Amino acid sequence: MTFTNIANIDQTVQQLQGLSVDDQLAVLWFVYTEMKDGITPSPTAGLELSQAVVNRIGIMSREEQLQAQRDIIAGADNEINREYRALYPRAKLGVWYLLAQGMEQETIVPMPPDYQLSSEAQEMLNAVKQLDFEQQTEFMSRAVTNMGG
């Protein structure tokens, strides 16, 4: 990856952070749907830690599941976010991957089918779609590492 690509990724992450919490959740979902066929997470201790956080979210009501995700993005001072913040970057990426899988399987509150991205979020998502797979992976990694406060 060249310096220019890293700068573009950093700029795109900053754009993501400037969106509403719900738009950030939606963008993460849509990027996951773009990337999911190329992702093969390897079983590691990090994935086990990720799964533990997702399991805690999974037993919540739908409203609480959505709020937990919002709280992670917003950096709320609560137990689920403290657990998230304690994870190392790969495990944080695993949390969002597993949450997206859960959304697909509807064990985690799914994306509303009629959700409309703001124009800023749609523009940012289009920029991410222009990145190659490795750059999209780097974008996701940087974005979720910064979440949680």
Secondary structure as the mmCIF struct_conf table of DSSP 4:
data_model
#
loop_
_struct_conf.conf_type_id
_struct_conf.id
_struct_conf.beg_label_comp_id
_struct_conf.beg_label_asym_id
_struct_conf.beg_label_seq_id
_struct_conf.end_label_comp_id
_struct_conf.end_label_asym_id
_struct_conf.end_label_seq_id
HELX_RH_AL_P HELX_RH_AL_P1 PHE A 3 GLN A 17
TURN_TY1_P TURN_TY1_P1 GLY A 18 GLY A 18
BEND BEND1 LEU A 19 LEU A 19
HELX_RH_AL_P HELX_RH_AL_P2 VAL A 21 MET A 35
HELX_RH_3T_P HELX_RH_3T_P1 LYS A 36 GLY A 38
HELX_RH_AL_P HELX_RH_AL_P3 ALA A 45 GLY A 58
TURN_TY1_P TURN_TY1_P2 ILE A 59 ILE A 59
BEND BEND2 MET A 60 MET A 60
HELX_RH_AL_P HELX_RH_AL_P4 ARG A 62 ALA A 74
TURN_TY1_P TURN_TY1_P3 GLY A 75 GLY A 75
BEND BEND3 ASP A 77 ASN A 78
HELX_RH_AL_P HELX_RH_AL_P5 GLU A 79 ALA A 86
BEND BEND4 LEU A 87 LEU A 87
HELX_RH_AL_P HELX_RH_AL_P6 PRO A 89 GLN A 105
TURN_TY1_P TURN_TY1_P4 GLU A 106 GLU A 106
BEND BEND5 THR A 107 ILE A 108
HELX_LH_PP_P HELX_LH_PP_P1 VAL A 109 PRO A 112
TURN_TY1_P TURN_TY1_P5 PRO A 113 ASP A 114
HELX_RH_AL_P HELX_RH_AL_P7 SER A 119 LYS A 129
TURN_TY1_P TURN_TY1_P6 GLN A 130 GLN A 130
BEND BEND6 LEU A 131 LEU A 131
HELX_RH_AL_P HELX_RH_AL_P8 PHE A 133 ASN A 146
TURN_TY1_P TURN_TY1_P7 MET A 147 GLY A 148
#
